[in-house]
Amino acid sequence: MDLNKRGFVVLVIGFVVLLELCLLASANVVFQVQHKFAGNKRSLTQFKAHDSDRHRRILSAVDLPIGGDGSPTSAALYFTKIQIGTPPKDYHVQVDTGSDLLWVNCAGCQKCPKKSDLGISLALYNPEASSTAKKINCDQEICITTLSGPNDDCRVGMYCSYQVTYGDGSSTMGYFVRDTIQLDRASGDLQTTFMNGSIAFGCGSQQSGELGSSEQALDGILGFGQANSSMLSQLASAKKVKKVFSHCLDGSKGGGIFAIGEVVQPKVQTTPMIPEAHYNVELKAVEVGGDVLQLPTDIFDVGAKRGTIIDSGTTLAYLPDLVYKQVLQKIDAALPDIKSHIVDQQFTCYKYPGNVDKGFPDVIFHFENSLSLKVYPNQYLFEVEDQDWCVGFQDSDLQSKDGKEITLLGDLVLTDKLVTYDLEKKTIGWIEYNCSSSIKVKDEESGKVYLVGAHNLSHSGRVGTSIGIVVACFMFLMAARIN
């Protein structure tokens, strides 16, 4: 089945979990997802180390006109198993809203990892072994207008090439290929059917630095950024999907929903996106325990109004120094009988024996267009030892070129909320939601509304475990054209 009709694609993916991309199509597609740190004791030190690597990428991309990400092998919280080619073969790739390309390591690759300490089997994609693979030449329109851009050195028969250099010095290079990716379309309430989609992606021929290491090694990266080269943008330009996606991350069970296309229910209030390389919005105020922090009016402005970065690939939340200190002061004031202490020389923690939601204050972020985001104590606190709770808000050491501090909100504030990114209307929005339940999505062609559940689609029962890591299921929904 091709992608020329408009329906849904549901992908089941996970929250910092092994995303197993079952299918990808012009309708609803289903992924199975796995969180990289799932099944382990939550370690703030490990989370912050992960975030530090990732932020080198984010700052490079923000401050430099081209290149620069961070170490991709430690920069994404989700990875999935996708099927590419004819006959289809499995490849484990990171799912990342902070990058754009889909690329996988290819046969003949130099310095590609041969094993992974994640306990997964690595594979090399071979376009010669797929009957549907077509290498893209540098003079083809898709290469010039969408992928690599014009190339003065292009000659007849030369492939369309790519090269990405990351913030840690590692790099990937290769050429573009178009091939089939298997998809799973939502065909009814909690029901799916198989279909295929054709995507142009990178075939990695040479890796360097950490990309060649076996530490957390994967077969590639699946980017969900805003560039024309992303899978989402390619499908949208072909009128196969709406350039809209949503995720709902279950903070307690580790599953949730990830969808491309229009969510009919629940309704989500939105705030305007600030034009930037990442997903940025305007933060107006912060409230702790009912008190609005007294802050300079421009404290959340960065450079040319870059605003606050919303990044599901970051674990914690990073605030400007003044904001961070005032948040901790308000938390301390709410616990007059408990003295805070420092763990690992960097985390503020409290010995607290009771229900944290009853003893600690809520933190509310207020955004443009009267959109608020409430973070409960059970979401921003991490129990590192028995009854020892550490604050997940961190003092931001992220700075733009002009020296201003960057505000970055990660999964800590996004869990248990349905978050929608509408790249057509240039808005981001969210609503508190039970991410282990279901949502309603609209079929663009028929107008029918289908029920999509986080764990209930027919294919989501194929969930397993890997080296003790819990596998969770997410729904990934794409509104696509079907003639």
DRENTORZA-122128 format. One record per residue (C-alpha): residue in three letters; z, y, x. Coordinates in steps of 0.2 Angstrom, whole numbers, plus 5000, padded with zeros to 4 digits. Layout:
BEGIN
+-----+------+-------+------+
:   r :   up : north : east :
+-----+------+-------+------+
: ala :    Z :     Y :    X :
...
+-----+------+-------+------+
***
This chain:
BEGIN
+-----+------+-------+------+
:   r :   up : north : east :
+-----+------+-------+------+
: met : 5000 :  5000 : 5000 :
: asp : 4996 :  5017 : 5007 :
: leu : 5005 :  5034 : 5006 :
: asn : 4993 :  5043 : 4994 :
: lys : 5004 :  5043 : 4979 :
: arg : 5019 :  5053 : 4976 :
: gly : 5035 :  5043 : 4973 :
: phe : 5051 :  5040 : 4983 :
: val : 5056 :  5033 : 4999 :
: val : 5073 :  5027 : 5001 :
: leu : 5080 :  5024 : 5018 :
: val : 5097 :  5016 : 5020 :
: ile : 5106 :  5024 : 5036 :
: gly : 5123 :  5025 : 5042 :
: phe : 5136 :  5038 : 5047 :
: val : 5139 :  5036 : 5066 :
: val : 5133 :  5018 : 5062 :
: leu : 5119 :  5006 : 5066 :
: leu : 5105 :  5012 : 5055 :
: glu : 5093 :  4998 : 5052 :
: leu : 5077 :  5005 : 5046 :
: cys : 5071 :  4992 : 5034 :
: leu : 5056 :  5002 : 5028 :
: leu : 5047 :  5019 : 5028 :
: ala : 5035 :  5024 : 5015 :
: ser : 5028 :  5036 : 5002 :
: ala : 5042 :  5032 : 4990 :
: asn : 5060 :  5028 : 4992 :
: val : 5064 :  5020 : 5009 :
: val : 5079 :  5010 : 5013 :
: phe : 5088 :  5010 : 5030 :
: gln : 5103 :  5000 : 5036 :
: val : 5114 :  5011 : 5047 :
: gln : 5127 :  5009 : 5060 :
: his : 5139 :  5022 : 5068 :
: lys : 5139 :  5021 : 5087 :
: phe : 5158 :  5022 : 5087 :
: ala : 5162 :  5012 : 5071 :
: gly : 5175 :  4998 : 5072 :
: asn : 5184 :  5007 : 5087 :
: lys : 5200 :  5017 : 5087 :
: arg : 5195 :  5035 : 5084 :
: ser : 5196 :  5043 : 5101 :
: leu : 5195 :  5062 : 5102 :
: thr : 5192 :  5061 : 5120 :
: gln : 5177 :  5050 : 5117 :
: phe : 5171 :  5061 : 5103 :
: lys : 5172 :  5077 : 5113 :
: ala : 5163 :  5068 : 5128 :
: his : 5149 :  5064 : 5116 :
: asp : 5148 :  5081 : 5109 :
: ser : 5148 :  5089 : 5126 :
: asp : 5132 :  5079 : 5131 :
: arg : 5124 :  5084 : 5115 :
: his : 5128 :  5102 : 5116 :
: arg : 5118 :  5104 : 5132 :
: arg : 5103 :  5099 : 5122 :
: ile : 5107 :  5111 : 5108 :
: leu : 5110 :  5126 : 5120 :
: ser : 5095 :  5122 : 5130 :
: ala : 5084 :  5122 : 5114 :
: val : 5092 :  5138 : 5107 :
: asp : 5090 :  5148 : 5123 :
: leu : 5074 :  5141 : 5131 :
: pro : 5056 :  5143 : 5123 :
: ile : 5052 :  5125 : 5127 :
: gly : 5060 :  5109 : 5132 :
: gly : 5078 :  5106 : 5135 :
: asp : 5089 :  5095 : 5124 :
: gly : 5103 :  5085 : 5131 :
: ser : 5106 :  5067 : 5136 :
: pro : 5098 :  5059 : 5121 :
: thr : 5106 :  5042 : 5125 :
: ser : 5123 :  5050 : 5121 :
: ala : 5117 :  5064 : 5109 :
: ala : 5115 :  5055 : 5092 :
: leu : 5128 :  5047 : 5081 :
: tyr : 5116 :  5036 : 5072 :
: phe : 5104 :  5023 : 5077 :
: thr : 5093 :  5012 : 5066 :
: lys : 5081 :  4997 : 5067 :
: ile : 5063 :  5002 : 5062 :
: gln : 5048 :  4991 : 5061 :
: ile : 5032 :  4997 : 5068 :
: gly : 5014 :  4989 : 5070 :
: thr : 5005 :  4974 : 5062 :
: pro : 5012 :  4962 : 5063 :
: pro : 5028 :  4972 : 5062 :
: lys : 5041 :  4972 : 5076 :
: asp : 5059 :  4978 : 5077 :
: tyr : 5064 :  4994 : 5087 :
: his : 5081 :  5002 : 5088 :
: val : 5080 :  5021 : 5088 :
: gln : 5092 :  5035 : 5087 :
: val : 5091 :  5046 : 5071 :
: asp : 5093 :  5064 : 5076 :
: thr : 5092 :  5080 : 5066 :
: gly : 5093 :  5090 : 5083 :
: ser : 5076 :  5084 : 5089 :
: asp : 5058 :  5082 : 5082 :
: leu : 5048 :  5068 : 5089 :
: leu : 5048 :  5049 : 5085 :
: trp : 5045 :  5040 : 5102 :
: val : 5048 :  5022 : 5108 :
: asn : 5047 :  5014 : 5125 :
: cys : 5031 :  5006 : 5128 :
: ala : 5024 :  4991 : 5137 :
: gly : 5021 :  4995 : 5156 :
: cys : 5034 :  5008 : 5155 :
: gln : 5042 :  5014 : 5172 :
: lys : 5061 :  5014 : 5173 :
: cys : 5063 :  5010 : 5155 :
: pro : 5080 :  5001 : 5152 :
: lys : 5079 :  4982 : 5150 :
: lys : 5096 :  4979 : 5142 :
: ser : 5109 :  4989 : 5132 :
: asp : 5128 :  4989 : 5132 :
: leu : 5127 :  4992 : 5113 :
: gly : 5124 :  4973 : 5111 :
: ile : 5106 :  4975 : 5104 :
: ser : 5090 :  4967 : 5111 :
: leu : 5078 :  4980 : 5118 :
: ala : 5059 :  4979 : 5115 :
: leu : 5044 :  4988 : 5122 :
: tyr : 5030 :  4993 : 5109 :
: asn : 5013 :  4987 : 5114 :
: pro : 4999 :  4996 : 5105 :
: glu : 4987 :  4983 : 5111 :
: ala : 4997 :  4970 : 5101 :
: ser : 4996 :  4979 : 5084 :
: ser : 4980 :  4978 : 5074 :
: thr : 4984 :  4995 : 5066 :
: ala : 4988 :  5005 : 5082 :
: lys : 4976 :  5019 : 5087 :
: lys : 4979 :  5029 : 5103 :
: ile : 4977 :  5048 : 5100 :
: asn : 4965 :  5057 : 5112 :
: cys : 4968 :  5075 : 5118 :
: asp : 4953 :  5082 : 5109 :
: gln : 4958 :  5076 : 5092 :
: glu : 4964 :  5089 : 5079 :
: ile : 4981 :  5081 : 5077 :
: cys : 4984 :  5083 : 5095 :
: ile : 4979 :  5101 : 5096 :
: thr : 4987 :  5107 : 5080 :
: thr : 5002 :  5097 : 5078 :
: leu : 5008 :  5086 : 5093 :
: ser : 5004 :  5093 : 5111 :
: gly : 4994 :  5109 : 5108 :
: pro : 4978 :  5114 : 5117 :
: asn : 4976 :  5107 : 5134 :
: asp : 4964 :  5115 : 5146 :
: asp : 4963 :  5099 : 5157 :
: cys : 4958 :  5088 : 5142 :
: arg : 4943 :  5077 : 5146 :
: val : 4934 :  5064 : 5135 :
: gly : 4944 :  5049 : 5134 :
: met : 4960 :  5056 : 5139 :
: tyr : 4975 :  5052 : 5128 :
: cys : 4986 :  5065 : 5119 :
: ser : 5001 :  5066 : 5131 :
: tyr : 5019 :  5072 : 5128 :
: gln : 5034 :  5076 : 5140 :
: val : 5052 :  5080 : 5136 :
: thr : 5064 :  5086 : 5149 :
: tyr : 5083 :  5086 : 5143 :
: gly : 5097 :  5096 : 5148 :
: asp : 5105 :  5083 : 5159 :
: gly : 5089 :  5082 : 5169 :
: ser : 5083 :  5066 : 5162 :
: ser : 5065 :  5065 : 5154 :
: thr : 5053 :  5055 : 5144 :
: met : 5034 :  5055 : 5145 :
: gly : 5019 :  5046 : 5138 :
: tyr : 5005 :  5047 : 5125 :
: phe : 5004 :  5048 : 5106 :
: val : 4999 :  5033 : 5095 :
: arg : 4996 :  5032 : 5077 :
: asp : 5002 :  5016 : 5069 :
: thr : 5010 :  5008 : 5053 :
: ile : 5029 :  5009 : 5050 :
: gln : 5035 :  4998 : 5036 :
: leu : 5043 :  5007 : 5021 :
: asp : 5053 :  5002 : 5006 :
: arg : 5050 :  5011 : 4990 :
: ala : 5062 :  5014 : 4976 :
: ser : 5053 :  5007 : 4961 :
: gly : 5067 :  5008 : 4948 :
: asp : 5086 :  5010 : 4947 :
: leu : 5093 :  5002 : 4962 :
: gln : 5077 :  4993 : 4965 :
: thr : 5064 :  4994 : 4979 :
: thr : 5047 :  4987 : 4984 :
: phe : 5038 :  4986 : 5001 :
: met : 5025 :  4998 : 5007 :
: asn : 5018 :  5005 : 5023 :
: gly : 5016 :  5022 : 5031 :
: ser : 5006 :  5029 : 5045 :
: ile : 5014 :  5040 : 5058 :
: ala : 5009 :  5048 : 5074 :
: phe : 5023 :  5045 : 5087 :
: gly : 5026 :  5045 : 5106 :
: cys : 5023 :  5029 : 5117 :
: gly : 5035 :  5031 : 5131 :
: ser : 5027 :  5026 : 5148 :
: gln : 5039 :  5033 : 5160 :
: gln : 5058 :  5038 : 5159 :
: ser : 5070 :  5046 : 5171 :
: gly : 5088 :  5049 : 5173 :
: glu : 5100 :  5043 : 5160 :
: leu : 5085 :  5037 : 5149 :
: gly : 5083 :  5023 : 5161 :
: ser : 5101 :  5018 : 5161 :
: ser : 5108 :  5003 : 5151 :
: glu : 5123 :  5013 : 5145 :
: gln : 5120 :  5015 : 5126 :
: ala : 5102 :  5012 : 5128 :
: leu : 5090 :  5011 : 5114 :
: asp : 5071 :  5009 : 5111 :
: gly : 5068 :  5028 : 5107 :
: ile : 5073 :  5042 : 5095 :
: leu : 5068 :  5046 : 5077 :
: gly : 5069 :  5065 : 5076 :
: phe : 5072 :  5075 : 5059 :
: gly : 5069 :  5092 : 5066 :
: gln : 5059 :  5106 : 5059 :
: ala : 5044 :  5105 : 5071 :
: asn : 5026 :  5100 : 5065 :
: ser : 5027 :  5084 : 5076 :
: ser : 5042 :  5077 : 5066 :
: met : 5040 :  5062 : 5054 :
: leu : 5046 :  5073 : 5040 :
: ser : 5033 :  5087 : 5044 :
: gln : 5019 :  5075 : 5046 :
: leu : 5022 :  5067 : 5029 :
: ala : 5024 :  5084 : 5021 :
: ser : 5008 :  5091 : 5028 :
: ala : 4999 :  5076 : 5021 :
: lys : 5006 :  5080 : 5004 :
: lys : 5015 :  5064 : 5004 :
: val : 5033 :  5070 : 5004 :
: lys : 5043 :  5086 : 5000 :
: lys : 5050 :  5094 : 5016 :
: val : 5068 :  5091 : 5009 :
: phe : 5081 :  5079 : 5015 :
: ser : 5099 :  5075 : 5011 :
: his : 5113 :  5065 : 5017 :
: cys : 5130 :  5060 : 5011 :
: leu : 5142 :  5053 : 5024 :
: asp : 5157 :  5042 : 5018 :
: gly : 5172 :  5047 : 5028 :
: ser : 5182 :  5032 : 5024 :
: lys : 5170 :  5018 : 5022 :
: gly : 5157 :  5023 : 5034 :
: gly : 5142 :  5022 : 5023 :
: gly : 5133 :  5034 : 5012 :
: ile : 5116 :  5041 : 5007 :
: phe : 5102 :  5049 : 5016 :
: ala : 5087 :  5054 : 5006 :
: ile : 5070 :  5063 : 5008 :
: gly : 5065 :  5072 : 4992 :
: glu : 5072 :  5081 : 4977 :
: val : 5090 :  5076 : 4972 :
: val : 5092 :  5079 : 4953 :
: gln : 5110 :  5074 : 4952 :
: pro : 5122 :  5081 : 4957 :
: lys : 5116 :  5099 : 4958 :
: val : 5119 :  5107 : 4975 :
: gln : 5123 :  5126 : 4978 :
: thr : 5114 :  5133 : 4993 :
: thr : 5114 :  5146 : 5006 :
: pro : 5099 :  5153 : 5016 :
: met : 5094 :  5146 : 5032 :
: ile : 5093 :  5158 : 5047 :
: pro : 5076 :  5155 : 5056 :
: glu : 5080 :  5145 : 5072 :
: ala : 5076 :  5129 : 5081 :
: his : 5091 :  5121 : 5073 :
: tyr : 5099 :  5121 : 5056 :
: asn : 5108 :  5138 : 5056 :
: val : 5117 :  5147 : 5041 :
: glu : 5127 :  5163 : 5040 :
: leu : 5146 :  5160 : 5040 :
: lys : 5156 :  5175 : 5032 :
: ala : 5174 :  5170 : 5033 :
: val : 5187 :  5157 : 5036 :
: glu : 5202 :  5153 : 5025 :
: val : 5217 :  5142 : 5030 :
: gly : 5230 :  5138 : 5017 :
: gly : 5224 :  5151 : 5005 :
: asp : 5225 :  5165 : 5018 :
: val : 5208 :  5173 : 5024 :
: leu : 5208 :  5175 : 5043 :
: gln : 5207 :  5193 : 5049 :
: leu : 5192 :  5193 : 5060 :
: pro : 5179 :  5205 : 5067 :
: thr : 5164 :  5206 : 5056 :
: asp : 5152 :  5201 : 5069 :
: ile : 5162 :  5186 : 5076 :
: phe : 5150 :  5173 : 5069 :
: asp : 5134 :  5183 : 5074 :
: val : 5126 :  5176 : 5090 :
: gly : 5112 :  5185 : 5099 :
: ala : 5098 :  5188 : 5086 :
: lys : 5108 :  5183 : 5071 :
: arg : 5108 :  5165 : 5075 :
: gly : 5123 :  5161 : 5064 :
: thr : 5132 :  5145 : 5063 :
: ile : 5124 :  5128 : 5067 :
: ile : 5126 :  5114 : 5055 :
: asp : 5124 :  5098 : 5065 :
: ser : 5127 :  5080 : 5059 :
: gly : 5125 :  5073 : 5076 :
: thr : 5140 :  5082 : 5083 :
: thr : 5157 :  5074 : 5079 :
: leu : 5169 :  5088 : 5079 :
: ala : 5169 :  5107 : 5074 :
: tyr : 5168 :  5121 : 5087 :
: leu : 5175 :  5138 : 5083 :
: pro : 5175 :  5154 : 5093 :
: asp : 5191 :  5156 : 5103 :
: leu : 5199 :  5169 : 5091 :
: val : 5195 :  5159 : 5076 :
: tyr : 5201 :  5143 : 5084 :
: lys : 5218 :  5151 : 5089 :
: gln : 5221 :  5159 : 5071 :
: val : 5217 :  5142 : 5063 :
: leu : 5230 :  5134 : 5074 :
: gln : 5243 :  5148 : 5070 :
: lys : 5241 :  5145 : 5051 :
: ile : 5243 :  5126 : 5054 :
: asp : 5258 :  5129 : 5064 :
: ala : 5265 :  5141 : 5051 :
: ala : 5263 :  5127 : 5037 :
: leu : 5273 :  5115 : 5048 :
: pro : 5289 :  5126 : 5053 :
: asp : 5299 :  5110 : 5056 :
: ile : 5287 :  5101 : 5067 :
: lys : 5282 :  5107 : 5085 :
: ser : 5264 :  5104 : 5091 :
: his : 5261 :  5095 : 5107 :
: ile : 5245 :  5093 : 5118 :
: val : 5237 :  5076 : 5120 :
: asp : 5224 :  5073 : 5135 :
: gln : 5227 :  5091 : 5140 :
: gln : 5216 :  5098 : 5127 :
: phe : 5220 :  5092 : 5109 :
: thr : 5234 :  5100 : 5098 :
: cys : 5243 :  5086 : 5089 :
: tyr : 5258 :  5084 : 5077 :
: lys : 5270 :  5070 : 5074 :
: tyr : 5269 :  5068 : 5055 :
: pro : 5275 :  5053 : 5045 :
: gly : 5270 :  5058 : 5028 :
: asn : 5253 :  5061 : 5018 :
: val : 5244 :  5074 : 5029 :
: asp : 5235 :  5081 : 5013 :
: lys : 5252 :  5086 : 5007 :
: gly : 5259 :  5093 : 5023 :
: phe : 5244 :  5102 : 5031 :
: pro : 5234 :  5116 : 5024 :
: asp : 5216 :  5115 : 5018 :
: val : 5203 :  5125 : 5028 :
: ile : 5188 :  5133 : 5019 :
: phe : 5173 :  5140 : 5027 :
: his : 5164 :  5154 : 5016 :
: phe : 5145 :  5156 : 5018 :
: glu : 5132 :  5168 : 5012 :
: asn : 5128 :  5167 : 4994 :
: ser : 5146 :  5163 : 4989 :
: leu : 5144 :  5145 : 4996 :
: ser : 5161 :  5137 : 5002 :
: leu : 5164 :  5122 : 5012 :
: lys : 5182 :  5115 : 5010 :
: val : 5189 :  5103 : 5024 :
: tyr : 5204 :  5093 : 5019 :
: pro : 5218 :  5088 : 5032 :
: asn : 5213 :  5070 : 5031 :
: gln : 5195 :  5075 : 5037 :
: tyr : 5200 :  5087 : 5051 :
: leu : 5215 :  5077 : 5058 :
: phe : 5213 :  5061 : 5068 :
: glu : 5227 :  5048 : 5070 :
: val : 5226 :  5045 : 5088 :
: glu : 5243 :  5035 : 5088 :
: asp : 5255 :  5029 : 5074 :
: gln : 5259 :  5045 : 5065 :
: asp : 5252 :  5056 : 5078 :
: trp : 5239 :  5067 : 5071 :
: cys : 5227 :  5078 : 5082 :
: val : 5217 :  5093 : 5076 :
: gly : 5198 :  5090 : 5076 :
: phe : 5194 :  5109 : 5077 :
: gln : 5190 :  5114 : 5095 :
: asp : 5189 :  5130 : 5105 :
: ser : 5171 :  5133 : 5107 :
: asp : 5165 :  5133 : 5125 :
: leu : 5147 :  5135 : 5119 :
: gln : 5139 :  5152 : 5123 :
: ser : 5122 :  5160 : 5121 :
: lys : 5113 :  5169 : 5135 :
: asp : 5121 :  5185 : 5129 :
: gly : 5139 :  5178 : 5131 :
: lys : 5143 :  5176 : 5113 :
: glu : 5152 :  5161 : 5107 :
: ile : 5143 :  5149 : 5096 :
: thr : 5150 :  5141 : 5080 :
: leu : 5145 :  5123 : 5077 :
: leu : 5151 :  5112 : 5063 :
: gly : 5148 :  5094 : 5064 :
: asp : 5152 :  5078 : 5055 :
: leu : 5171 :  5083 : 5054 :
: val : 5167 :  5095 : 5040 :
: leu : 5151 :  5087 : 5033 :
: thr : 5159 :  5070 : 5027 :
: asp : 5162 :  5066 : 5009 :
: lys : 5149 :  5079 : 5004 :
: leu : 5131 :  5078 : 4999 :
: val : 5122 :  5090 : 5011 :
: thr : 5104 :  5095 : 5007 :
: tyr : 5091 :  5103 : 5019 :
: asp : 5077 :  5111 : 5010 :
: leu : 5064 :  5117 : 5023 :
: glu : 5052 :  5123 : 5009 :
: lys : 5064 :  5135 : 5001 :
: lys : 5073 :  5138 : 5018 :
: thr : 5090 :  5134 : 5011 :
: ile : 5105 :  5122 : 5016 :
: gly : 5118 :  5117 : 5003 :
: trp : 5132 :  5105 : 4999 :
: ile : 5144 :  5098 : 4986 :
: glu : 5159 :  5087 : 4987 :
: tyr : 5154 :  5070 : 4982 :
: asn : 5159 :  5052 : 4982 :
: cys : 5147 :  5046 : 4995 :
: ser : 5150 :  5027 : 4991 :
: ser : 5143 :  5030 : 4973 :
: ser : 5125 :  5035 : 4969 :
: ile : 5114 :  5050 : 4966 :
: lys : 5098 :  5053 : 4955 :
: val : 5082 :  5056 : 4962 :
: lys : 5065 :  5062 : 4955 :
: asp : 5048 :  5053 : 4956 :
: glu : 5036 :  5068 : 4960 :
: glu : 5021 :  5059 : 4952 :
: ser : 5028 :  5051 : 4936 :
: gly : 5043 :  5063 : 4934 :
: lys : 5055 :  5048 : 4932 :
: val : 5072 :  5049 : 4938 :
: tyr : 5079 :  5034 : 4948 :
: leu : 5097 :  5029 : 4952 :
: val : 5100 :  5027 : 4971 :
: gly : 5116 :  5019 : 4977 :
: ala : 5124 :  5020 : 4994 :
: his : 5126 :  5001 : 4995 :
: asn : 5117 :  4994 : 4980 :
: leu : 5099 :  4993 : 4983 :
: ser : 5091 :  4976 : 4983 :
: his : 5088 :  4976 : 5002 :
: ser : 5104 :  4983 : 5007 :
: gly : 5113 :  4966 : 5007 :
: arg : 5105 :  4962 : 5024 :
: val : 5120 :  4970 : 5032 :
: gly : 5127 :  4962 : 5048 :
: thr : 5138 :  4967 : 5062 :
: ser : 5135 :  4969 : 5081 :
: ile : 5149 :  4968 : 5094 :
: gly : 5162 :  4972 : 5082 :
: ile : 5153 :  4988 : 5075 :
: val : 5153 :  4989 : 5056 :
: val : 5136 :  4991 : 5048 :
: ala : 5135 :  5003 : 5034 :
: cys : 5121 :  5007 : 5022 :
: phe : 5113 :  5024 : 5018 :
: met : 5100 :  5028 : 5006 :
: phe : 5085 :  5038 : 5013 :
: leu : 5074 :  5045 : 4999 :
: met : 5057 :  5052 : 5001 :
: ala : 5047 :  5060 : 4987 :
: ala : 5029 :  5055 : 4992 :
: arg : 5012 :  5056 : 4984 :
: ile : 5005 :  5040 : 4976 :
: asn : 4988 :  5041 : 4969 :
+-----+------+-------+------+
***
